[in-house]
Amino acid sequence: MLFAGFIGLLTLQSCKEDCPTCQDPTNPECDNYDPCWDKKPVTADFYMYENHEGLDTSKGWEYYDTDTLLGQSVLLVAKEERELYWSEVTYTWIVGDETITGKDKKVITRNTFPSNTQIPVTLIVSKKPHLDCFPEDDGIDTVTRYMVFPSKNIPRWQGEFTGYTTGQPNVKLRIGIYPRDTATGSTSTRARLSGLPNGDCQWQQIDHFTFGYKQFQIQENSNFSCSGIRGLFRVLEDNKIIAKYTQMLVPDGDYYIRSEKEFIGKRIK
């Protein structure tokens, strides 16, 4: 019995010296546990999203933060969250000359703004701070941003781009995206996409689409003789474009049997 206890003591001592220690700042059982790992200072940062008719997340639309918006509606979303058992949050929005305040105002929408005018949007957030982690946090933060609704709805994604699909990075492509198919003298109100490998089609008229200032979405297409491209085409601040789309495996085949593609490019026109 004494011998077994002695062996156990040696094993424990050896493990303390040689076994790996627990290194996880999120685990209270570890030596390097950080009680502030999931705490943040109170912030009034917020997102600004376009909110006009036709932008439907159930059809694949992805919201993105932008201070230039097409349409006449904005969706404002505060980043600060209510913490259960800790603190409520009071949100005060000042949009132009209007003030909206409440604990239920994390998300608001507003409509009808003058064109080509910088409209100030201010958010003031009040919340009980985590003083043990951030002793200088007074629990109040203010952020002001400006949004613009251009009078001419000329989107950033309109134009021509060179790049490649990630599946064939050595094959250079030149694509064009336009909100109206006027390249062949057509008076159609449908959009036009050209340049992507698309069955036997050099270009494709788009039947069902929607767009914002930086992003174009092909929702559906009835021209099955092409490969039925659909997806999101977004232009970033540096004029880089990233398109994540799907297309039919077989032109004129089953519309719902599709392959995933990604195009990365840069504006040339």
C-alpha positions in Angstrom: 0.0 0.0 0.0 2.8 2.4 0.9 4.7 1.4 -2.2 1.7 2.1 -4.4 1.2 5.5 -2.8 4.9 6.3 -3.4 4.7 5.3 -7.1 1.6 7.5 -7.5 3.4 10.4 -5.9 6.3 10.0 -8.3 3.9 9.8 -11.3 2.2 13.0 -10.2 5.5 14.8 -9.7 6.7 13.6 -13.1 3.5 14.8 -14.8 3.8 18.3 -13.2 7.3 18.6 -14.7 6.7 16.9 -18.1 3.0 16.8 -19.0 1.7 19.7 -21.2 -0.1 22.4 -19.2 -3.6 23.6 -20.0 -3.3 26.6 -22.3 -6.7 28.0 -23.0 -7.6 31.6 -22.0 -11.3 30.7 -22.3 -11.1 27.8 -19.8 -11.4 28.7 -16.1 -9.4 25.5 -15.2 -6.3 26.7 -17.1 -3.5 28.7 -15.6 -3.7 31.3 -18.4 -7.5 31.8 -18.1 -8.5 35.4 -19.0 -11.8 36.5 -17.4 -12.0 39.3 -19.9 -11.6 37.1 -23.0 -15.2 37.6 -24.1 -15.7 41.1 -22.8 -15.5 44.3 -24.9 -15.7 48.0 -24.3 -19.1 49.6 -25.0 -19.2 50.5 -28.6 -21.6 52.6 -30.8 -20.2 51.2 -34.1 -23.0 50.2 -36.5 -23.7 48.9 -40.0 -25.4 50.7 -42.8 -27.2 48.5 -45.4 -29.2 49.2 -48.5 -32.8 48.3 -47.9 -34.7 48.9 -51.1 -37.4 46.6 -52.6 -36.0 43.4 -54.1 -33.2 42.8 -51.7 -34.3 39.4 -50.3 -32.0 37.3 -48.2 -34.3 34.3 -48.7 -33.2 34.5 -52.4 -29.5 34.7 -51.6 -29.0 38.4 -51.1 -26.1 39.2 -48.7 -26.1 42.5 -46.9 -22.9 44.5 -46.9 -21.9 47.7 -45.1 -21.8 50.8 -47.3 -22.1 54.6 -46.9 -23.2 55.0 -50.6 -26.7 53.6 -51.1 -29.0 53.1 -54.1 -32.7 53.4 -53.6 -34.2 55.6 -50.9 -34.1 53.3 -47.8 -31.5 52.5 -45.2 -31.2 49.6 -42.7 -29.2 50.6 -39.6 -27.9 47.9 -37.3 -26.0 48.6 -34.0 -23.2 46.2 -33.1 -23.6 46.5 -29.4 -25.7 43.7 -27.9 -27.8 43.3 -24.8 -26.1 41.0 -22.2 -28.5 38.8 -20.4 -28.2 39.1 -16.6 -25.8 42.0 -17.0 -27.1 45.0 -18.8 -29.7 46.4 -21.1 -28.6 48.7 -23.9 -30.1 52.1 -24.7 -29.8 53.1 -28.4 -30.1 56.7 -29.5 -30.1 57.3 -33.3 -29.9 60.7 -34.8 -30.6 60.4 -38.5 -30.4 63.9 -40.1 -32.8 66.0 -38.0 -34.7 63.0 -36.5 -33.9 61.3 -33.1 -35.0 57.8 -32.3 -34.3 56.4 -28.8 -35.1 53.1 -27.0 -33.9 49.8 -25.7 -35.5 48.1 -28.7 -33.8 50.2 -31.3 -30.8 48.1 -32.1 -32.2 47.9 -35.7 -34.1 50.7 -37.4 -35.0 51.5 -41.0 -35.6 55.0 -42.5 -36.8 56.1 -45.9 -36.8 59.1 -48.3 -33.6 61.2 -48.3 -32.4 64.0 -50.5 -30.0 63.0 -53.3 -26.3 63.9 -53.5 -26.2 65.1 -49.9 -24.1 63.8 -47.0 -26.6 62.8 -44.4 -25.2 62.4 -40.9 -26.1 59.3 -38.9 -25.1 59.3 -35.2 -25.5 56.4 -32.7 -25.2 56.9 -29.0 -25.0 53.7 -26.9 -25.4 53.6 -23.2 -24.7 50.3 -21.3 -23.3 49.1 -18.0 -19.5 48.7 -18.7 -17.2 45.8 -17.6 -15.0 47.9 -15.3 -13.0 45.0 -14.1 -11.7 44.6 -17.7 -11.9 48.2 -18.9 -11.6 50.5 -15.9 -11.7 53.7 -18.1 -15.0 52.7 -19.9 -17.8 55.1 -18.8 -20.4 53.0 -20.6 -21.3 55.6 -23.2 -20.0 55.7 -26.8 -20.9 57.8 -29.8 -20.2 57.2 -33.5 -21.1 59.4 -36.5 -21.1 58.3 -40.1 -22.3 59.9 -43.3 -24.4 58.3 -46.0 -25.1 59.5 -49.6 -27.9 58.5 -52.0 -26.6 59.4 -55.5 -29.1 60.9 -57.9 -27.8 58.8 -60.8 -28.0 55.2 -59.9 -24.7 54.1 -61.5 -23.5 51.1 -59.5 -19.9 50.3 -58.9 -20.3 46.8 -60.3 -21.2 48.1 -63.8 -18.4 47.8 -66.3 -15.7 45.3 -67.4 -13.2 43.3 -65.4 -10.3 40.9 -66.1 -9.5 38.0 -63.9 -9.9 34.2 -63.5 -12.0 31.5 -61.9 -10.4 29.8 -58.9 -10.8 26.4 -60.7 -8.7 27.6 -63.6 -6.4 30.4 -62.4 -4.2 30.3 -65.5 -7.1 31.0 -67.9 -7.6 34.8 -68.1 -11.2 36.0 -68.6 -12.7 39.4 -69.4 -16.2 39.8 -68.2 -18.8 42.6 -68.5 -21.8 43.4 -66.3 -24.4 45.9 -67.3 -27.8 46.7 -65.8 -29.3 46.9 -69.4 -28.5 44.9 -72.4 -27.8 47.8 -74.9 -24.6 46.3 -76.4 -26.5 45.0 -79.4 -28.9 47.9 -79.7 -31.5 46.1 -77.7 -34.1 48.1 -75.8 -34.5 45.3 -73.3 -34.6 46.2 -69.6 -32.9 43.0 -68.8 -29.3 43.0 -67.5 -26.4 41.5 -69.5 -23.5 39.4 -68.4 -20.7 38.4 -70.8 -17.3 36.7 -70.6 -17.8 33.9 -68.1 -17.6 30.3 -69.4 -21.3 29.7 -70.0 -22.0 26.7 -72.2 -22.3 27.9 -75.8 -23.2 31.4 -74.9 -20.8 34.3 -75.2 -23.2 36.5 -73.2 -26.4 36.0 -71.2 -29.4 38.2 -70.7 -30.6 38.2 -67.1 -34.3 37.8 -66.5 -34.4 38.1 -62.7 -31.9 40.2 -60.9 -31.5 42.9 -58.2 -28.6 45.1 -57.2 -27.2 47.7 -54.8 -24.4 50.1 -55.2 -21.6 47.6 -54.8 -23.3 44.2 -55.5 -25.2 42.6 -58.4 -27.3 39.5 -57.9 -28.6 37.1 -60.5 -31.5 35.4 -58.9 -32.9 33.2 -61.8 -32.5 32.9 -65.5 -34.8 31.2 -68.0 -32.3 30.9 -70.8 -31.5 27.2 -70.3 -29.5 27.0 -73.5 -26.8 28.8 -71.5 -25.6 27.4 -68.2 -28.1 29.4 -66.1 -25.5 31.4 -64.1 -26.8 32.8 -60.8 -25.1 34.3 -57.8 -23.5 37.4 -56.3 -21.0 39.8 -57.9 -19.5 42.3 -55.5 -17.0 45.1 -56.2 -14.7 46.1 -53.3 -13.2 49.5 -52.5 -10.0 48.8 -54.5 -12.1 48.0 -57.7 -11.5 44.3 -57.1 -14.5 42.1 -57.9 -15.4 38.8 -56.3 -18.2 36.7 -57.9 -19.6 33.6 -56.1 -22.0 31.9 -58.4 -23.4 28.6 -59.6 -24.2 27.3 -63.0 -25.8 24.2 -64.5 -23.5 21.2 -64.9 -25.0 20.6 -68.4 -26.5 23.4 -70.5 -30.1 22.6 -71.3 -30.0 20.0 -68.6 -31.4 19.9 -65.0 -31.5 23.5 -63.8 -31.0 22.4 -60.2 -27.9 20.3 -60.7 -25.3 22.9 -60.4 -21.6 23.5 -59.7 -20.1 26.2 -57.5 -17.8 28.8 -59.1 -15.8 31.8 -58.0 -14.4 34.6 -60.2 -11.8 37.1 -58.9 -10.9 40.1 -61.0 -10.0 43.7 -61.3 -11.8 46.6 -63.1 -10.5 47.7 -66.5 -13.4 49.8 -67.7 
